[in-house]
Amino acid sequence: MLGYEELRIRVRRVGGSRYLVAAGGPACAAEVVTVDGEPEAFREQWDRLIAAELGYAPMGEQHTAAQMRALGRGVFRLLFGDAAATEGEGADADGSGEDAVGCRVGACVDTALDRAQGMRPARGLRLRFDLPPELRDLPVESLCAPPGSPQQSLALNHGYSLVRSLAGGPLGQRLPEPADEPSVIRLLVVCASPRGLQPLRTAPEVAAIRNDLPEVAVQTAVVERATRASLEEALGVHSELPTAVLVIAHGAYDRDIGKGVVALETEGGGIDRVPADLLAAILLKAQRLRLVALNLCAGADSSHLEPFSGLAQALIGGGVPAVVAMRGRISDVSAGAFGPELLKGIAANKTVDEAVAAARLRISHQPEHTAVEWATPALFLHEGCRQGWLFKAREVRDDEFGAGGTAVADPLREGEDALRAFQSFVGHVGSAALIGAARFQRDLGNWTQVQRILRTPTQSYADERRRLRAEAAFELAWPELERLCALLAGERDAAGAEAQLDVVRELLPGPLPGALTAEVAGLRRLVSLVDEARAAEAAADWATAIARYEEVLTLRPGGLRDVTERLAVARDELHVARVCEAAERARAAGDWSAAADGYAAVLTLRPGHDTALARS
């Protein structure tokens, strides 16, 4: 089993079209990026690529593989900036300095991977993306490093796992416990191909699952021509077993009702379009459901306003630890190969990260088929699912017991044993047990306990101890950092943002990232200019108001609150004031005709204008 370190990449709006990208894990960094129409443009580009691959649209001048690399590099630049910008910025660029939060997330990703692969034993790196609703269309699965980087397409690099993180309901019994013994996995394969829709080729996929999955590990049940009733009945059989479900059916996002729908069958074989939330509620009756794989066209699509409107999101929202879904069209060939390979990895006691990575490689660059469908599957993880090992599957093991009589490795049990050794009142604590206890608490999200355990220094794991303490400090600071982002996004309370920055300063490991101090200072300046403009408005000093508003728009081209509208009003008021002043001068000079024309013009622009009414 390949274990994974986790780099949590959170994106939060801080005002206008600017977003804070914060990375916390084996290295930490934070920077502010500007996002305009890129998410929609990237998604359209992705849809065109897939349509071209599947023969629904022209191929274009470039091969789709080259177009995919260009798309992935665009997403990389948007989220992580220009890699060349980190050159010459020193260690703090990537957060590799002592307890430092770096200023370049792209460099932080590289550093985190190096540190994960340098551990004993080597580990992979999970990039967990926590995106706001308006950025969830970003095809992060396509991420491709700049041309000079050795990594290239991250999802095809065995060292990486790309994950979309979502908040969800209570997990209940849906994650393995350290004390659990290996057991059979209950696999439910749900197939529906109703009349009136294009027939699905489910037979090869089901046959591969039956042939490739070991019976000692997996008990497979296939629900053919699935209806709501037959699905519910199947879920009730052996419900005490840890469960995985594979759904093979037509699916889409219905924009009229704002929900994903899955086409199950009626009793007569017709179409039963089941809304995502209803199907999720049916599946969630399985109390030990741990993984759902959705072989559905557009099964992961969601609206901008409701993050759980797609089936994948509804399942995570209901407490399922992991969902694998297709973010758009996928060919029968690729879908039929991906599902069995994914489940084969799960049955072999791999983490869901490693199983998804192997399944991606299985459908990548298939001869005489597609070259880019490997980026279609998306792995969603519940925010509380950090370890990635969903099932303790039974195996036939020749090495069940080693020379010393020790049992086969179980990372959950090893972590709990390490924690128990640390908490014991008797006996010494080895440095490996100390670090193991801290890792175990980290995987549970108990960051305060991580810091408490690692108060004790150790020579053997000095670097990892320091990094874990910095990671814990960053995670404990995150809720306050998120509050700071909300204050900045509100674009009103500069004093509150400054006070919140002081709170964050006390919690973050190392000095504050320059991006945060710059954002707070920028808000302070903008709010001051707006206040001056409002005061000038109250005094009818329209020229000053216009100057201040224009300065705001120079500093913030995208606008700030209602500044653009107020600037337009101020310009109108200045024009009216100048016309009225000209009429007053004409009246003083005895040019009654010009004065009358001027007052009439003022009343046209501002009916009820006091001075113009009095003079006309």
N, C-alpha and C positions, 0 to 999 in steps of 0.2 A: 504494500500500500504506500502510495506517495502522499506524504503529509504536505500541507500548504500553510505558509505564512500568509497573512492577510493585510493588504494595503487598502484601507477604506477611503474611497475618493468621493467626497461629498461636494455637491454644487448647490450654492444658495445665492439668490439674487441679493445684490447690495445697492440697487438703485438704477433706474433707467434700464439700459441694456447690458449692465455690468454684473458679473457674477463672481463670487469667491469660489475658487476651486481649492479645497483643503484635502490633503492626503495625510493619513495617520496610520502607522504600522511600523515595520522595521526601520523606516525613515519617515520623517515628517516634513511637510512643506505646505505653503499657502501662497496663492497668487490670485490676482484679479484679472479676468478675461472679459472681452466684449463679445456679446452674442447678438446678432441681428436676425437675419432670415436664414441662417445656415441650417438649423435643424430641419426645416421643411425642405430646403433645397437638397440636402443630403439624402433625406428620405425619398424624394422624387427621383434622385439619381440612382438610389438603390433599387427602387421599383422598376426603373427603366432597364437596369442591368439584368435583373431577374427575368423581366419580360423578354429581353433579347436572348438570354440563355435558353429559355423555354420555347423560343420560336414565336412569341406573340408580338414582337417588335423588331425593327431592323437592328442588326448587330452594331453598326457604327464603324468608324474607320479603325479604331483600336480594338485589340482583342479584349474580351471582357475581363480577363485576369489583370491586364494592365490598367483598365478602368477601375477595377476594384482596388488595386494598390493606390491609385490616385485618390479615390474616395476615402480610403482608410487613412491616408496621410492628411487629408483635409480635416477629418475628425480629430486626428492626433494634434494638429496645429491649433484647432479651436480649443480643445480642452487643456493642452499642455504647453502651448506656445511654441515658438521657434526654437528648436534645439540649439541652433547656433548662438542664441542669445545668452546661453548659460556659460559660454566660454569666457574665461577671464574673470568670473565672478567669485571664485574661491569655493571653499568647502561649504559655505552657507547656502550656496545655490541649491544643493540637493538635501540639505538637512544632515549631512554627514559629520558636521562639527559636533563638539561635545554638547549633547542635549539641545541641539539647535533645531529650530523650525526653519527649513530652507525657503527660498523665494522662487524656486522653479520646480513645478510638479513633475515635468518630464524627466529631469535629472533625478528626482526623488524615486521615480519608478525604476530607473536603471539601478540606483543604489540599493533599493529594497530587494530587487531580484538577485543582485550579487550577494547580499547578506543572506538571503534565504538559501541560495545554492551553496553558500560557504558553511552552513550549519552541519552538525554531526547528528544523524545523517543528513544529506542534502535534502532540501525541501523545495517545493514549487512556490509560486507567488500567485495568490488570488487577488485580482483587482476587482473590488466590490464597489460598484457604481450606485450611488444614492443620488438620483437626479430629480429635480422638480418637475411637475407635470408638463410644463411647456418645453422641456428638453428631452422627454422620454422617447421622442421619435428619432433621436440620434442613433445611428447604427453602430454602436460601440463594438459590436462583434467584428466589424470590419477593420478595427484599428490597425494601422500599419505605421511602423517607425520610419523616420526620415531615411532617405536613400543611403546615407553613410553608415547607418546603424546595422549591426549584425542581426538584430531581432526580426525585422520586417513584419510580416503579418503575425500579430501577437497571439491570436487564437489558434494558430497552427504551430506555435512554439510549445513544446511539451512542458516548458518551465512555467507557463502562464495558465491561469484560469480566469475567464472574463465572466463576471456575474452581475446581475441586476438585483439590487437589494430593495425589498419592500417591507413596510410595517405590516404586521399581521396580528391576528387574534392569538389567544393562548395556545401553546403547542400541546399541552396535555401529555398524553403518552406517545406522542409522535416522534420522539427522538430516543435513541437507545440510551440505556443507563449503564454505568460501569458494572453493576452487578449482573446484568443480563447475560444469559448464556447464549451461544450461537443457536440460531433457530432457522427453520424453513421460512422463506419469504413467500407470501401469498401474492401471486401475480395474476391480475385480472386483465385480460385483453378484450376490449370492448370494440366490436366492429359494427358499423352501420353504413349501408349503401342503398338508400331508399330509391324507389322508382321516381323518375322525373329529374334525377341528377346524374351526372356522369358516373358510370360504374367505377368503383374503386377496386384495384387489384390487391386484395388483402391476403390472398392465399400464400404467395411467396414469403411475405413477412411473417405470417403466423407459422408457416412451416419452419422458417429459420429459427424462430423462438422455440418451437417444440424440440427441434433437433439440437440446438446449440446450448441450451441452458441445462445444467446438471440437475437431476431430480433430487439429489441430496441437498441442494441449496434452494430450489425453487419449486413450488407447487403451482402449476399454470392452469388456469381455467379460461376458456374462450367463450365469450358471449357473442354468438353470431346473430345478425339481424336484430341488433339491440334495440329494445324499447325501454321506456322509463321503468315499466314494471319488471322486466327481466333483469335490468341493471340493478334495481334495488334488491331483488331476490338474490342475485349473485353476491352482492356486497355483504349479505347476511350470513354467508357460509364461511366457516372458519374465521370469524371476525376477530378472534383473539390473536391471530398471527399478524406480525408486521406486514404491511400491505403496500404494493405498488400497483398502479393502474396505467395501462396504455390505452388511449382512446384513438381509434382509427376511424375517421369520419370526415364529412364535409363540415367546414366551419367558416365563419365570416364575422366581420364586425358590421352590425346593422345600425347605420347612422340615424335611421328614423326613430328607433327606440333607444338609441344610445347604449346598446349592449352587444356583447358578442353572442352569437347563437351557434348551436351545434345541431346538425341534422341527424337526429335519431330516427327510428322507424315507428310507424304506427303498427297496430296489430295486423293490418292488411298490407303492410310493406310500403305505405306511402311516407311522405315527408312529415316529420314532427320536429319543427324548429324550436329547440329548447333554449331559452335564454340562459346566458352564462351563469347568472346568480342562482337560477333554479338548478341547473346541472351541478354546480358547485355544492349546493345544499344536499343534493342526493349523494354525491361522492363523499361528503364530509360526515355522513352517517357511519362511515368506517372509522372507528375511533383510533385505530393504529395506522391510518393512512400516512405514509411518509414521502412518497414520490408519485407524481402524476406526470406522465409523458403524453403530450398532445400532438398527435400526428394530424394536425388540422391546418388547412390553409388559413392564414391570418389569425391563428389561434392566440397570439400574444398581443394583437392590436388592442388599443384602448383609446378612449377619447381624451382630450386635453384636460377636461374638467373633472373627470371621475377616474382615479387611478385603479379602481377595482372593477371597472366595467367589462374588461376582457376576462375570459375564463381563467387564464393564468393568474391574473391579479385577484380574481374572486377567490380562488383556492388559497392563495397566500393569505389573503385577508381573513379567511376562515381558520387559519392555523396550520395549513400544510407546510412542512419545512421546505420542500423543493418542488419546483415545476419546470419541466422542459417543454418549450413551445416553439412553434415555427412563426417567425415574424413576417409572414407573407407566403407567396406561392412557393411550393416545392414539388419537384417531380416525383412520380411514383417510385422511380428507381432509387432516388436518394432517400426518400422517406422510408422505403422498404429496407434499405441497408442501415439507416441510422438507428432505428428503434432496437433491432436485435443486438447491435453492437453496444449500445448504451446499456441494455439490460444484462448483457454478458459481463460487462465490467462490474455492474452492481452485484451480480451473483458471485463474482470472484473476489468480493470483499474490498473493492476499490472505493475510494471516495467518489461522490457524485461529480466532483470536479474532474477527476482523472477519467471517469467513465465517459463524460461528455467530451473531453478532449480526444479520447480514442475514437469516439463515434464521429467527431468532426473530421479527423484524419481519414476515416473510412470513406467519407463521401467527398473528399477534396480532390480536385483535378482528375476526375474519372475519365479514362480514355474513351473517346468518341461520345462523351456525354458532357456534363456541365463542369465548369471550372470555378464557380464562385458560390455554389449552394452551401458550402461549408459554413458560410456566415449567416445562413438563415436560422438555424436553431439558436434559441436564447435560453440561458439558465437563470431562473429566478430563485432567489433564496429569501426565506423569512429572515427578518433582522435578527432573530434569536438563534438562528442556525449558523454557528460559526465553525464547528468542527468538520462538517462535510461528510462524515462517515455515517450514513443513514441506516445501514443494516449490518448486523453481525450475522453474516451468512454462514451456514454450515459448510464445511469442507471435508474432503478426505485428505488427511495430512500424513505424510511420511515422517515429518519432523515435529510431531505433536509435542514431544518432550525432548529437550536438549540434554546434553551430557550432565548438566547440573540439576536436572529434574524440573526446569522452569517451563511453564506453559507457553504456548504460542502467543506472540505479541498481541496485546489488546490495548491500544493507546488510551482508551477511556479508563480501563482498570488500572493501567500503569500510572495514569495521572492521579486517580483517587488514592492509590497506594502511596504515591509520593506525598500527597497532601496529608495523609494519615501519619506518615513518618515525621513530617514537619510538625504536626500538631501534637505528637506524642510527648508525654512528660518524661520519658526515659530514653536513653540511648542518644548517640550522636546523629547528626543529620549530614549526609553526604551532599556535596555541592550539586551532583546530578539530581538528587531528590529535591533540593531547594528550587532549582530551575524547573524541574518537572511539576512541582506544586504550583509555581507561579504560572506556568503555561496552562495548567488545568484550570486555574481560576480565570485566566484570560479568556479561554474558550467558553467559559460560562458568562463572560461579561462582568466579572466581579473585579473591577479595576482598583477599587480601594484595597481589596485583599491582595492584589498583585503588588501594590506598593508596600503594604505592610510586610509581606513575606520577604521582599527584596531589600528591606532595611539592612539585612545582614550581608556584609560583603563576602565575595568568594573569588579566589584567584583563577580557578579553572574556567569560569564562565563570566569573567569580568565584563567583557564587551557586551555579551547578550544581556547580562543583568542591567547594565546601564541603559541599553536600548529599550528593554522591557519597561524600566521605570519611566523613561521618556515617553514611550507609547502610552502607558497608563495615565501619565500626567496630561497628555494631549486629549485622551478620551474623556477624562474627568472635566477637562476644560471645554469640551465640545458644546455642551448645552448652553454655556455662557457665551461661547463664540457664536452660536446660532442666534441667540438673543441679540447680539451685536449686529448680526446681518439683518435681522428684522428691523432694528432701529434705523440702520443705514438705508434699507429699502423704503422705509416710510418717508424719508427725505424731509423730516420736519424737526425732530428733536435732537439738535446738535449737542446740547448739554447732556442729555441722556446717553447719547452715543459715547461722549467723552468719559462719562462716569462708568459706562459698561466696559470701555476699553481698559480702564484701570483694573476692573475685576478680572478681565481676561489676562492682563499683564501678570497678575499675581499667580495665575494658574498654569499658564503655558510653560513648557520646558524651554529655558533659554530666553533670549530677548524676543520682543514682539517682531513679527514679520513686517517689513516695511510697507507692504500692501495695505495692512490694516491701519497703520498710523496715517498713511496717505489718504485713505478713504475718509477717516474721521476728520482730518484736517480739511479735506476738500468739502465735506458737508458743512463744517463750521463756516468756511468762507462763503459757500453758496447761501446758507441760511442768513448770514449777515447781509449779503447783497440783497436778498429778497426782502428782509426787514427794512433796509434803507429804501428800497423801491416802494414798499407799502407806505412808509412814512411820507415819501415824496408824493405819492398818489393822494394821500389825505390832505396835503398842502397844495394840491393842484399844481405841483411842480412836475409837469409831465416830461420835460426834457431830462431831468435827473432820473425819473422813474424808468424812462426808455433806456438811458445809458446803463443803469444797473441791471435791467433785465437782459440787455444785449450782452453784458459782461457774463451774466449767468449762462447764457446760451453759448458763449465762446468757450467757457469752461466745461459746459455739459451740453454738447451739440444735440443730444437726444432729447433735451428738455428736462425740466424739473417741475413736477407737479403741474400747476396751471400757468406756468411762466409764459409759455408761448401765447396762450389766449390773453393773458393780462398785457403782454407787450403789444398785441394788436389793438386792444382797447386803449392803451396809453397813447399809441400813435394816432388813433382816431381823435382822442381828446385833445392832443396837442394841435392837430389840424384844426379842430373846431375853435380852440383858444386863439390860434393865429388868425383865423378868418374873422373872429370877433374883435381882436385887437386892431386888425386892419380897418374894420368898420368904425371902430371907436376913433381911430386917427382921422378917417375921412370926415366923420361928424365934427370933430374938433376943428378941422380945416374948413368947415362949411360946405363940403362936397356932399350935399344931401342925397344925391342920386347914388353915388358910390356907397354911401353909408347904408341906404335902404337896401341896395342889392346885397351888401355884406350881411346885414341882419337877416334878410330873407334866406340867404344861403345857410346861415347858422341854424335857423328854424327848420330848414329842410333836413339838416343833419341831426339836429337835436330839438325836436318839438318840445315846447315848454321851457326852453332855455331862458332863465330869468332876465338877463341883460338884454337879449335880443327882443324879448317880448316887451320889455319896458321901453325900448327905443323905437320899435317898429310902429 
